[in-house]
Amino acid sequence: MSEKTMRSFAGGLIVAAVILGITYFLSPSDSKQTEAAEPKATEEVDQPAEANKEELSTEEMEEALQSQGFIIHSEKEWNNINKDMKDIASVKEENEKLKKQLNDAKANENEKAVYRTMLTVTSGMTSIDVGDALESAKIIKNGKDFFDTVEKKGLENDLRPGTFEVNSDMSMNDLVNTVFKK
């Protein structure tokens, strides 16, 4: 943009601001219009009420409301309904707690499953074969870990043939000590 165009644009903004300011300050106030309109609205509301001075009895009001689909309760009935709703909410809350406890118990039950097996070791088997057999029986998670433990203890040549009862609660050291000679 050239300098002349920029000045023209700025001048236009100033002129527009002046015109809007004059319009704002010279226009009639909204509060005066509201005050003038309020008495008319009040007078219109009061006139129909004065014209219709018939008062309805409680029974007539109830009938009118029921005919329009409303349900009418006494204060005692309403309090009983609220009490019942609170009781239902507390029962639901307790039910949810029990469901959660049941799900937790089922999850813990699955986690604590103990596997037992009879492990038969024959001559010619290696610690790798024993580890694989223990893994397939779900006694240990990884047969290689069993082999590594046997090697660390230096017992790979001390495997003793026989049948041994083992379970998944036993530690790796307990399993090695059961199957190998000391």
N, C-alpha and C positions, 0 to 999 in steps of 0.2 A: 504494500500500500504506500502510496505517496504521502508526503507531508500534508498536502492540501486536503486529500481525502480523509486523513485521520482527523484533522481539525474540524472538518465538516461533520463527521460522525460524532465527535465529542460535543460539538455545538448542538446537534440534534438531540442528544441525550439530556443536555442541560435544559433545553426548551421543553422537552417532554416532562422532566421532573418539575419544572415550574408550573406547567399546566395541571399536572396531577395534584400538586400541593394546593393550588388555588381552588380546584374542584373539591378537595377534601375539606378545607376550612370553610368554604362558603356553602356547602350542602347542609340541609337541615339535620339536626341531631336525631339519632334513632331513639334516644330515651324520651324525647318529647312525643314522638309518634306512639310509643308503647304506652305512655301514660294516658294519652288520649283514647287509645283503643281499649284499655282495661275496663273503664267504667261501662262501656257498652257491652262487653262480654259478661260482666257481673250482672248487669241489669237483665240480660237475656236469660241467664241461668236462674235468677230469682223469680222471674215472672212465671215460668211453668211450674215451679215448686209451689208458688202461692195459688195457682189455679187448681193444682191437684193436691188438696190437703187431706185426702183419704189416707188413713194409716192402715197398714196391713197387720193382722195379728200374726203371732209366731206360727200357728198352724198354716195360715194362708201363705206365709213366706216359704215354709218348708214344702208345701204342695207346689208352689210356683217353681221352686228350684228343682224339685224332683221331676216335674214335668219337662224340664229342660235337660234332664240327664244327670243332675248332680246327686251325690250321695250324702245324706245328712246323718251325722253321728253326734251323740251327746259327748260331753267332755269325758265322762267316765268310760264310754265305749272307745273313744279316741286314745285315752291313756292305756287301756287294755291292748289295743292294737299296737301301739308303740312298744309296750312291754314285750308283746309276742315277737315283734320284729327284732328287738334287741336280743331276745332269747335265741331266735333263729340265727342271728348273726354270730352269737357266741358259739352256738353249736357248729356252725359252718367253720368257724375259726379253729375250734378244737378238732374237727374232722380233718382239716388241712394239716394240722400238726401231727395227728396220728398217721395220716398218709405219708407224710415226710419221714416220720420215724420208721414206718414199715419199709419204705423204699431204702432208707439208710441201713436198716437191719438186713434186707435182702442183698444190698451191695456188699456189706461186711461179710455176710455168709458166703458169698461167692469168692471173696478175696481170701477167706480163711479155709478154703477147702484143703483137706489133708489127703494126699494120695499115699497109699501103701501098696507095696508089692513084694513078692518073693523074688529075689535076684539070684539066679543060678550062674555060678562062675565055673566054667570047665577048664581043663588044662589046655593050653594053647591060646587062650584069650589074652588080650592085651588090655592095658588101662584105657586105651581109646575105645575098645569094644565095650568095656564096662560103662564108660561115660556115655556112649551112645545108647546103651540099654537103659540107663538111668534117665536119660533125656526122653526117650520114647515112652517111658512109664510115668513121665511128668513129675519125677522126683526132684530133678534139677532142671534149670532153664537151658544150660549150655553144657554139652558133653566135653567140650574143649577146656572149660574151666576145671572140670574134674581131672583131666589129664595133666593140666598145668600144676594143680595142687599136688598130684602124685609125684611129678618131677621135682618140684621144690623140696619135697620131703625125701627124695631119693629112694622111693619105694617101688619104682616101676618093675623091678625084678622079684618083688616079694608078694605077688598076687597069689592068694591061696584059693584053691578050688573049694566049692561048697555052695550051699543055699543059704541065703541071708535075708532076713526080713528088714526092709528099709522103708522109710516114709519121708514125705516132703518137709516135715518139721525138723529133720535132722540137719545139722550144719555140714558143710563140705568136709571139715575135719572129722566129724563123727562118721560120715560115709566112708572116708578113706581108712579110718582106723578099723571099721567093721570088716571091710573087704580085704585089707592087706595085713600081712604079718608085721609085727613090730620088731 
